[in-house]
């Protein structure tokens, strides 16, 4: 049992080091040797857990995406009214992005660069299924605009990454009032006008 925990700890250390180094240096300036050094393991140890650097980054992306969506959907009930469900999910996503900044920054980098392969990207999208299902139901009920899920995500969720980065740089502080304004803007961007 102790051996299994040691193995889990090493893998977790490699994932943590990957997130930190990619966030600070970018994908291409993050060699395996630096990841191993930061994780306090030998470079050969990485290959016990991952095939190569691409596999390490892909698996880290999937792990962090799962953590992100598990958090976002923790209290979500698929039978909630559309607006109530969206508000709950949106506010949980905002909370994650503002409080788990390192993980959220890593996801933002992965989503905005070609460093993640398409198979891993599709795996990551599967984790968003409750939100996609809510939007689909909202479109059928005439509550959500009949737009591509990519467009809905771009207008309703992606602005949170921008706000997170401006807060991290110290340019802007998202207080409760700003967060509510951001939510209202997100909701009004995707809801059908009546």
C-alpha positions in Angstrom: 0.0 0.0 0.0 2.9 2.4 0.8 4.4 1.6 -2.5 1.2 2.5 -4.3 0.9 5.8 -2.4 4.6 6.6 -3.3 3.8 6.0 -6.9 0.7 8.3 -6.8 2.7 11.0 -5.0 5.4 10.9 -7.7 2.8 11.2 -10.5 1.1 14.0 -8.7 4.5 15.8 -8.2 5.1 15.5 -12.0 1.7 16.9 -12.8 2.2 19.8 -10.3 5.6 20.6 -11.7 4.2 20.5 -15.3 1.5 23.0 -14.4 3.9 25.4 -12.7 6.5 25.2 -15.4 4.1 25.5 -18.3 2.4 28.4 -16.7 5.7 30.2 -16.1 7.7 29.2 -19.1 5.3 28.0 -21.7 5.1 24.5 -23.2 8.2 24.7 -25.5 10.5 26.1 -22.8 9.6 23.3 -20.3 12.0 20.4 -20.9 11.4 17.1 -19.2 14.6 17.5 -17.2 13.2 20.7 -15.5 9.9 18.9 -14.8 11.8 16.0 -13.2 14.0 18.3 -11.2 11.1 20.3 -9.8 9.2 17.1 -9.0 12.3 15.8 -7.3 12.4 12.6 -9.4 14.9 11.2 -11.9 14.2 12.0 -15.5 13.8 8.3 -16.2 10.9 8.1 -13.6 8.7 10.3 -15.9 8.6 7.5 -18.4 7.2 5.1 -15.9 4.0 7.3 -15.9 4.0 9.0 -19.3 5.1 8.0 -22.8 6.7 11.4 -23.6 6.3 15.1 -22.9 3.2 15.3 -25.1 1.6 12.5 -23.1 2.5 14.2 -19.8 1.0 17.5 -20.9 -2.1 15.8 -22.4 -2.7 13.7 -19.2 -2.1 16.8 -17.0 -4.7 18.7 -19.1 -7.3 15.9 -18.7 -6.6 15.6 -14.9 -7.0 19.4 -14.4 -10.1 19.5 -16.7 -11.7 16.7 -14.7 -10.9 18.6 -11.4 -12.3 21.8 -12.9 -15.6 20.3 -14.1 -16.1 18.1 -11.0 -15.9 21.4 -9.0 -18.1 23.3 -11.5 -20.9 20.6 -11.5 -20.7 19.5 -7.8 -24.1 21.0 -6.8 -25.7 20.9 -10.3 -29.0 19.1 -10.8 -29.8 18.5 -14.5 -33.5 19.1 -13.7 -33.0 22.7 -12.5 -34.5 25.5 -14.6 -32.1 26.6 -17.3 -31.3 30.0 -15.9 -30.8 28.7 -12.3 -28.6 25.8 -13.6 -26.5 28.1 -15.7 -26.0 30.6 -12.9 -24.9 27.9 -10.5 -22.4 26.4 -13.0 -21.1 29.8 -14.1 -20.5 31.0 -10.5 -18.8 27.7 -9.6 -16.6 28.1 -12.7 -15.8 31.7 -11.7 -15.0 30.5 -8.1 -12.6 27.8 -9.5 -10.9 30.2 -11.9 -10.4 32.8 -9.2 -9.3 30.4 -6.4 -7.5 27.7 -8.3 -5.6 30.2 -10.4 -2.6 28.0 -11.3 -4.9 25.2 -12.6 -7.2 27.7 -14.4 -4.2 29.4 -16.0 -2.9 26.0 -17.2 -6.3 25.2 -18.8 -6.5 28.6 -20.4 -3.0 28.1 -22.0 -4.0 24.6 -23.2 -7.3 25.9 -24.7 -5.5 28.7 -26.5 -2.5 26.9 -28.0 -2.1 23.8 -30.1 -0.1 22.0 -27.3 -2.9 19.6 -26.5 -3.7 16.9 -29.1 -7.2 16.6 -30.5 -8.0 13.3 -28.8 -7.2 14.9 -25.4 -9.1 18.0 -26.3 -12.2 15.9 -27.1 -11.7 14.0 -23.8 -11.7 17.4 -22.0 -14.9 18.5 -23.8 -16.7 15.3 -22.5 -16.1 16.7 -19.0 -18.3 19.7 -19.9 -21.3 17.5 -20.9 -23.6 18.7 -18.1 -23.2 22.3 -19.4 -23.6 21.3 -23.0 -26.8 19.3 -22.1 -28.2 22.3 -20.2 -27.6 24.5 -23.2 -29.2 21.9 -25.5 -32.3 21.8 -23.3 -32.2 25.6 -23.1 -32.2 25.8 -27.0 -35.1 23.4 -27.2 -37.1 25.4 -24.6 -36.3 28.7 -26.4 -34.4 30.0 -23.4 -30.8 29.9 -24.9 -29.9 31.3 -28.3 -29.7 28.6 -31.0 -25.9 29.1 -31.4 -23.0 26.7 -31.6 -21.8 25.5 -28.2 -18.4 26.9 -29.1 -19.9 30.4 -29.5 -21.9 30.1 -26.3 -18.7 29.1 -24.5 -16.7 31.9 -26.1 -19.2 34.6 -24.9 -20.4 33.1 -21.6 -17.4 31.3 -20.1 -14.2 32.4 -21.8 -14.4 36.0 -20.5 -13.8 34.5 -17.0 -10.2 33.6 -18.1 -9.6 37.3 -19.2 -10.9 38.5 -15.8 -8.8 36.0 -13.9 -5.7 37.1 -15.7 -6.4 40.8 -15.1 -6.9 40.1 -11.4 -3.7 38.0 -11.3 -1.8 40.9 -12.8 -3.3 43.3 -10.2 -5.0 45.4 -12.9 -8.6 44.7 -11.6 -10.2 43.2 -8.6 -13.2 41.1 -9.0 -15.4 42.0 -6.0 -18.9 40.6 -5.5 -20.5 43.4 -7.5 -18.1 42.9 -10.4 -18.7 39.2 -10.3 -22.5 39.7 -10.4 -22.1 42.2 -13.3 -19.9 39.6 -15.2 -22.5 36.9 -14.6 -25.4 39.1 -15.8 -23.3 40.0 -18.9 -22.6 36.3 -19.6 -26.3 35.4 -19.2 -27.6 38.2 -21.3 -25.1 37.2 -24.1 -26.6 33.7 -24.5 -30.3 34.0 -23.4 -33.0 34.5 -25.9 -34.5 38.0 -26.0 -38.2 38.1 -25.1 
